[in-house]
């Protein structure tokens, strides 16, 4: 198994664990909202932050899954748009990318 595929699988597991924690927060698995109005306001702000983090994690997870699918299909190191090889340095920095620098900038 390639190092990149392993890295993506580890990242996927981390994202799934994060999403589970966010969902536990949203479902109040750690307890109900406090009755105090000020504490409720803080909880509401926390919920908004967690919602944003959850959305970002879901988007990143979608990218990771897409990259893993491309690796399985033998296309993982080639740009999805132009078909040219993606610079290995770019793949080190963004292991879930499916575009070369030129095509990513063009998007």
N, C-alpha and C positions, 0 to 999 in steps of 0.2 A: 504494500500500500504506500502511496506517495506521502511525503511529509506534508504537502499541502492538503491532501485529503484528510489526513489525521488531524491536522490543525483545524480544518473546517468542522470535523466531527466533534472535536473538543469545544469549539466555539458554539456549535449547535446545542450541545448538552448544557453549556453555561447559559445560553439564551433561554432554553426551555425551563431551567431552574429559576432564572430571573422572572420569567413570565408567571410561573407558579407562585412565587412570592408576591408579585404584584396582584394577582388574582385573589390570593389569600387576604391581602390588605383590603381590596375592594369589597370582598364578601364579609369583612369584619370578623375574620376567624380569630383575631386576637381580642375581641370584645366589641361591644356596642359603642356607638358614638356617645361621648359624655353629655350629660344634661346641661352643663354650664355653657351658656351662649358663646363666650370667648373661646372655649375649648372646641366647640362645634365649628366655629369660624376657622380655627387653625386646622382642624381635621378636613374641612372642605378644601382649604388651600393645599393640604397634603394630597388629597384625592386628585386634584388637578395636576399636580406634579407627577404623581404616580401614573395617571392617565397618559401624560406625555411620554414618560419613560416606557410605558407599555407599548405605545404606538411605535416608538423608535425601535424597540426590541423586536416587535413583530415585523417591521420593515426589514431590519437586518437579518432576521431569521429567514425571510422570504428570499433574500439575496444569497444567503448561505445555502439554502436548499436548491436554488437554481444553479449555483456554482457546482454543487455536488452532482446534480443531474448531468451537467455538461461534462464533468470529469468522467462519470460513468459511461457517457456516450463517446468518450475519447476526444472531446472538443475543448476540454478545460483550459488549455494553455493558449488557445487561439481566440482572437477578438470575435465577439458575437456579430459585430457589424461588418468589418472589412475582411475577416478571416486570417489576418496576419498574426504571427505569434505575439503574445503579450510579454513585455519586458519582465524577466524574472524578478527584477528589483521591485517592480510595481506589484507583482503577485505576493512578494514578501510583506509589503506594507499593507496591501488590501487583498488578502487571500480569497475573498469572495467576489472580486471584480471579474467581469466578463467582457470588459472593453479595454482596448489599448488606450494610451494617453490621448492620442489624436482624436479617436472616436468619442472618448469621454468628454473632451473639451468641446467637440462639435455638438454634443447633446445639450 
